[in-house]
Amino acid sequence: RVGTLGRVDGYGMSVAAQEISSTDSLNLLQFACERNTAADVQIEERGKNVAGRIRLLGWRDSSIVIDQPHRIGMPIHLYRNQAVSVFFLIGGKRYHFRARVLNPVILYDLNAETRVLAATLRVPQTVEVQQRRQSFRVSVAGHDYFAQVHELEMRPNPVSPAGAYRFAARIADISAGGLGILVPRERASRLRQIGRAHV
């Protein structure tokens, strides 16, 4: 799936995510919006993932209001029904949800004096909580960092066979314990079949 976050440790890869209940998801999202939580965003555009930053601004007509996404100071334009993946931190835990753009451009009142350009996302049915790690993670959203992922065979020693299946994956974050990578939708099922991969 686009936006599937994998944790790469040593020679193995696992998707370290657990869905939380619908009620808890809504409560969490409302809380994140009330705090204007900063988030990393991956936006599907013409078959590619574009990384950027946003803030969760509020809750409006059962939708999530976000500010216009940007990447190193440059705006990222949204389109109606565009797929996005959002990653944010609360209480030391990393959360992730997938949603679709409802309104790509709206005016939103931050307060009585400030109005900003914003967008709305459809409220997701579920939110995933990423497994907590001891190592501090550094987000690289907004940068084009890629990792080469390829099939690994566990013989007496791990080796990559001749003609191994391989592809490039965007790096989401880096820590002392490994990498977080975003696996394109067309690669995810094959990666699950392989079971083990090397980066």
C-alpha positions in Angstrom: 0.0 0.0 0.0 1.2 3.5 -0.7 2.4 4.9 2.6 3.0 1.5 4.2 5.7 2.3 6.8 8.3 -0.5 7.2 11.0 -0.7 9.9 14.3 -2.1 8.6 16.5 -3.6 11.3 19.6 -5.7 10.5 18.6 -8.0 7.7 14.9 -8.2 8.2 12.0 -5.9 7.4 8.7 -5.8 9.3 5.7 -3.5 9.2 5.5 -2.4 12.8 1.9 -1.0 13.0 -1.2 -1.7 15.0 -4.7 -0.3 14.3 -6.6 1.3 17.1 -10.4 1.3 17.5 -12.6 3.7 15.6 -13.7 5.5 18.7 -10.1 5.9 19.9 -9.1 7.0 16.4 -11.6 9.8 16.4 -10.7 11.0 19.9 -7.0 10.9 19.0 -7.5 12.9 15.7 -9.7 15.5 17.5 -7.0 15.8 20.2 -4.3 16.2 17.5 -6.3 18.9 15.7 -6.9 20.8 19.0 -3.2 20.9 19.5 -2.4 22.0 15.9 -0.1 19.0 15.7 2.7 19.1 13.1 2.8 16.1 10.8 4.7 14.6 7.9 2.6 13.9 4.8 3.1 11.6 1.8 1.0 12.6 -1.2 0.3 10.3 -4.1 0.8 12.3 -7.3 1.0 10.7 -10.8 2.1 7.4 -9.4 4.8 8.9 -7.1 4.9 9.8 -3.4 5.6 13.5 -2.7 6.8 14.2 0.9 6.0 17.4 2.8 4.9 18.9 6.1 1.5 20.0 7.4 -0.3 21.0 10.6 -3.6 19.5 11.7 -5.6 22.7 12.2 -9.0 21.6 13.3 -12.2 19.6 12.9 -14.9 20.9 10.5 -18.1 19.2 9.3 -16.7 15.7 10.1 -13.5 16.4 8.2 -9.9 17.2 9.2 -8.6 20.6 8.4 -4.9 20.8 7.5 -2.8 23.7 6.4 -1.5 23.7 2.8 1.3 21.2 2.6 4.8 22.5 1.9 8.2 21.1 1.0 11.3 23.1 1.9 9.3 26.3 1.8 7.5 25.4 -1.5 3.8 24.7 -1.6 2.5 21.3 -2.7 -0.8 21.5 -4.6 -3.6 19.2 -3.6 -6.4 17.8 -5.8 -9.8 16.6 -4.8 -9.9 12.8 -3.9 -6.1 12.7 -3.9 -4.6 10.0 -1.6 -2.5 11.1 1.3 -0.7 9.4 4.2 -0.2 11.4 7.4 2.3 10.6 10.2 2.4 12.5 13.5 3.7 12.2 17.1 1.8 12.4 20.3 3.1 11.3 23.7 6.2 9.7 22.2 4.1 7.5 19.9 4.0 7.8 16.1 0.6 7.5 14.5 -0.3 7.1 10.8 -3.5 7.3 8.8 -4.5 7.3 5.2 -7.2 9.6 3.8 -8.5 11.4 0.7 -8.6 15.1 0.0 -12.1 16.5 0.2 -11.6 20.2 -0.5 -8.1 21.1 -1.8 -8.4 24.8 -1.0 -10.5 26.5 1.7 -10.3 29.6 3.9 -10.0 28.7 7.6 -10.2 31.0 10.6 -7.3 30.1 13.0 -8.7 32.8 15.4 -10.7 36.0 15.3 -7.8 37.8 13.5 -6.1 35.2 11.3 -7.5 33.4 8.3 -5.3 31.0 6.3 -5.5 28.9 3.2 -6.2 25.3 4.2 -7.6 22.0 2.9 -9.8 19.3 4.3 -9.3 15.5 4.5 -12.0 12.8 4.8 -11.9 11.4 8.3 -10.2 8.0 8.2 -11.9 4.9 9.6 -8.8 3.8 11.5 -5.5 5.2 12.7 -2.4 3.0 13.1 0.1 3.4 16.0 3.6 2.6 15.1 5.7 0.5 17.4 7.7 2.5 19.9 11.4 2.3 19.6 14.2 3.3 22.0 16.3 4.9 19.3 15.5 8.5 18.4 14.2 8.9 14.9 15.1 11.7 12.5 12.4 12.5 9.9 13.6 13.1 6.4 10.2 14.0 5.0 10.6 16.7 2.4 13.9 15.3 1.1 14.4 12.8 -1.8 16.3 10.0 0.0 15.9 6.5 -1.3 17.0 3.1 -0.3 17.6 0.1 -2.6 15.6 -2.8 -1.3 16.4 -6.3 -2.6 15.4 -10.0 -1.9 17.5 -11.8 0.7 18.0 -15.5 1.1 18.8 -16.9 4.5 21.3 -19.6 3.7 24.0 -20.3 6.3 24.7 -16.6 5.8 22.3 -14.0 4.4 22.9 -13.4 0.7 21.2 -11.7 -2.1 20.7 -14.2 -4.9 21.6 -13.6 -8.6 18.7 -11.9 -10.3 17.2 -10.9 -6.9 14.0 -8.9 -6.9 14.8 -5.2 -6.1 13.3 -1.8 -6.1 13.8 1.7 -4.7 11.9 2.9 -1.6 11.6 6.4 -0.2 13.2 6.8 3.3 10.7 8.3 5.8 13.0 8.4 8.9 16.4 7.2 10.2 17.5 6.1 13.6 20.3 4.1 15.3 18.0 1.1 15.0 17.2 1.2 11.3 15.3 3.0 8.6 11.6 3.7 8.1 10.7 3.2 4.4 7.6 3.9 2.4 6.8 0.9 0.1 4.9 1.7 -3.1 1.6 -0.1 -3.5 2.7 -2.2 -6.5 5.8 -3.5 -4.5 4.1 -4.2 -1.1 2.5 -7.6 -2.0 5.7 -8.9 -3.5 7.7 -7.8 -0.5 5.4 -9.7 1.8 5.9 -12.8 -0.4 9.7 -12.5 -0.1 9.5 -12.1 3.7 13.1 -10.9 4.1 14.8 -8.0 2.3 18.1 -6.2 2.5 18.6 -2.4 2.2 
